[in-house]
């Protein structure tokens, strides 16, 4: 899974600001950075790629009706050249459907994401929802993992522009939980609350459900938060371990 690739590189820059710069300007050089493979996530500085021409996906089970309804989901990179690469299956609907979906993704045409107007490789997700009464369907791009903007410098300052007595953890990378039922007629409120302990390195150390949804969704919410990244809590400019609550959204996977 590509989710594990992000962490250290983006956050290493954030911690360098916190530890290596005056506390009065901790976020002056925090920018979106690629993972160790040179690939970005959508965020405040990186625009999302988009589909320019979509290749339809044939529904292998349409005529027989067998296993016609279901979904294939995948993660992949849209390169700076607009070509898809590193395709990873996230949710299977059988080999025939999965192969048809991945073939359509490879043959579709994309506009790449951009950083400062320059095309860059970006992670995206795609889903293909097969329906029993449709002979073909279209892939959809979805963004389920993203970098988030860092707070302003004033967030870390007191009224005299010195270090604030306390700042809570701040999410800088979020992941939607996996919700694998696009056919629910009456979908639940798809937000769970998770309590997370954030270490001084910005990584989740412990997660615990505070407000769940049941129906097998709670574990997915906890798993998602394990991939979050934070700016750590501070006390008088010094990073400290702290606990905070986060609301987890569910992707329509």
C-alpha positions, 0 to 999 in steps of 0.5 A, spaced: 500 500 500 502 506 498 500 509 504 506 507 508 510 511 504 509 518 505 511 519 513 518 520 514 520 525 509 514 530 509 514 530 517 522 530 517 522 537 514 516 540 519 520 537 525 527 541 522 523 547 522 520 546 529 527 544 532 532 548 527 529 555 526 527 560 531 520 558 535 517 565 533 517 562 525 516 555 526 513 554 519 516 558 514 519 553 510 514 547 511 512 545 504 509 539 500 514 534 499 514 528 495 515 521 498 522 517 498 520 515 491 519 522 488 511 522 488 507 527 491 500 527 494 494 532 493 494 538 498 495 545 499 500 546 493 499 540 489 493 540 484 489 534 483 490 530 476 484 529 472 481 525 467 481 528 460 478 522 456 475 516 460 476 509 457 469 505 458 470 498 462 466 492 460 462 489 465 464 481 464 458 479 468 453 483 465 450 478 460 450 472 465 448 476 471 453 472 475 457 477 480 455 483 475 454 488 481 460 490 485 466 494 485 474 494 483 478 500 487 485 501 486 491 506 487 496 509 482 500 514 480 499 519 475 506 521 472 508 528 470 507 526 463 500 524 465 501 516 464 498 512 470 503 507 473 504 503 480 497 501 479 495 497 486 489 493 487 485 496 493 478 492 493 477 486 488 471 484 485 474 478 481 479 477 477 476 479 470 473 485 473 479 487 476 483 486 470 478 490 465 478 496 470 486 496 470 486 496 463 481 502 462 485 506 467 491 504 463 488 507 457 485 513 459 488 520 458 490 524 464 492 531 466 497 531 471 497 534 478 501 540 478 506 544 483 507 551 482 504 550 475 509 544 474 507 537 472 509 532 478 507 525 479 501 524 484 498 519 488 490 518 486 485 512 487 480 510 482 474 506 483 470 502 478 463 500 480 460 495 476 452 495 476 448 489 474 444 493 469 450 496 465 454 493 460 460 498 461 461 503 466 467 509 467 472 509 472 472 515 477 478 518 480 477 519 487 482 523 492 482 519 499 489 521 501 492 528 502 496 533 505 493 538 509 495 546 510 500 547 516 497 553 520 499 560 520 505 562 524 501 566 529 498 559 531 505 558 535 506 565 538 503 568 544 501 575 544 508 578 544 510 574 538 514 569 543 512 561 543 505 559 545 504 556 552 501 550 548 499 548 541 495 542 540 497 537 535 495 539 527 494 534 522 498 535 516 496 528 512 490 525 512 487 518 510 480 517 509 477 510 511 475 504 507 467 504 506 466 498 501 459 499 499 457 503 494 450 500 493 447 502 500 440 505 499 441 508 506 448 510 508 450 511 515 453 518 517 460 516 515 464 520 520 467 516 526 471 520 532 478 517 534 482 519 540 490 518 538 496 519 542 501 523 537 508 522 539 514 528 538 515 525 531 508 527 529 506 519 528 500 516 531 503 512 537 496 509 540 489 510 537 482 508 540 475 509 538 471 514 541 465 515 537 464 509 532 459 507 527 459 499 528 457 495 522 465 493 521 467 500 520 470 502 526 476 498 525 477 501 518 477 508 522 482 506 527 486 503 521 486 510 517 488 514 523 494 510 524 497 513 517 495 520 519 501 525 520 501 531 525 505 537 527 506 535 534 503 538 540 508 544 543 509 547 550 513 553 550 516 551 543 518 544 545 514 538 542 511 534 547 507 527 546 499 529 547 492 526 545 487 529 541 481 527 537 480 526 530 474 525 525 475 520 520 471 520 514 469 514 509 471 514 502 466 511 498 470 505 496 
